[in-house]
Each structure stands twice: as structure tokens, then as C-alpha cells.
């Protein structure tokens, strides 16, 4: 049982060491990345709406 707790301690020590290596983005980088994601989602939404509308018309013509 002692080996188990020692391994848990080693694990959390390694986790702490890895977290010290993490570089978090600054405010400007975060805002820039967020803007890119929002623009991409809007463009993709418009594209999918157009494609959906086209397929709706095509399927409607086939069914009639």
C-alpha cells in the first residue's frame, strides 16, 4: 500500500512539473483566436445554409 501512495505522489509531482512548462496565451492572442473562430463559424453556417437550401429544392423536385 505504501508503494501505491508513493506512485500517486510521483504522479502529482510530474503533473506539477508539466504544468510549469505550460505557456498560456495573452489577452490579444486569445481575442484574435476567438475572432478567427467566430468568423469561420459564420462563414461555415452561411455555406451550409446555402447547400441545405439547394438540396431541399433538388429533393423537392424529385419528390413531386
BANU-126473 format. One line per 10 residues: number of its first residue (from 0); their letters; for each residue x, y, z of C-alpha. Coordinates in nm, 4 decimals, always signed. Layout:
BEGIN
NUM = a = X:Y:Z | ...
! end
This chain:
BEGIN
0 = xxxxxxxxxx = +0.0000:+0.0000:+0.0000 | +0.2951:+0.2324:+0.0636 | +0.4123:+0.1845:-0.2945 | +0.0687:+0.2912:-0.4159 | +0.0775:+0.6230:-0.2289 | +0.4363:+0.6857:-0.3354 | +0.3382:+0.6387:-0.7014 | +0.0454:+0.8799:-0.6566 | +0.2855:+1.1353:-0.5101 | +0.5233:+1.0867:-0.8031
10 = xxxxxxxxxx = +0.2354:+1.1273:-1.0468 | +0.1255:+1.4597:-0.8984 | +0.4868:+1.5754:-0.8869 | +0.5154:+1.5059:-1.2597 | +0.1849:+1.6825:-1.3232 | +0.3108:+1.9908:-1.1363 | +0.6361:+1.9850:-1.3378 | +0.4459:+1.9656:-1.6683 | +0.2101:+2.2473:-1.5686 | +0.5102:+2.4726:-1.5077
20 = xxxxxxxxxx = +0.6012:+2.4261:-1.8760 | +0.2599:+2.5465:-1.9992 | +0.2550:+2.8880:-2.1645 | -0.0899:+3.0420:-2.1529 | -0.1885:+3.2821:-2.4328 | -0.2149:+3.6525:-2.3640 | -0.5285:+3.8608:-2.3960 | -0.4585:+3.9783:-2.7523 | -0.3804:+3.6265:-2.8761 | -0.6965:+3.4923:-2.7134
30 = xxxxxxxxxx = -0.9114:+3.7663:-2.8674 | -0.7529:+3.7119:-3.2094 | -0.8112:+3.3366:-3.1975 | -1.1688:+3.3889:-3.0814 | -1.2350:+3.6285:-3.3700 | -1.0984:+3.3762:-3.6205 | -1.3232:+3.1022:-3.4795 | -1.6330:+3.3243:-3.4843 | -1.5709:+3.4349:-3.8457 | -1.5075:+3.0752:-3.9543
40 = xxxxxxxxxx = -1.8289:+2.9543:-3.7866 | -2.0308:+3.2315:-3.9524 | -1.8865:+3.1527:-4.2964 | -1.9467:+2.7808:-4.2491 | -2.3027:+2.8483:-4.1295 | -2.3814:+3.0557:-4.4392 | -2.2267:+2.7912:-4.6650 | -2.4223:+2.5076:-4.5021 | -2.7457:+2.7097:-4.5198 | -2.6972:+2.7624:-4.8941
50 = xxxxxxxxxx = -2.6139:+2.3964:-4.9573 | -2.9104:+2.2860:-4.7425 | -3.1446:+2.5142:-4.9371 | -3.0172:+2.3797:-5.2684 | -3.0610:+2.0188:-5.1594 | -3.4076:+2.0992:-5.0254 | -3.5088:+2.2272:-5.3701 | -3.3486:+1.9311:-5.5501 | -3.5199:+1.6765:-5.3260 | -3.8476:+1.8685:-5.3557
60 = xxxx = -3.8305:+1.8479:-5.7371 | -3.7572:+1.4751:-5.7212 | -4.0478:+1.4040:-5.4861 | -4.3045:+1.5975:-5.6919
! end
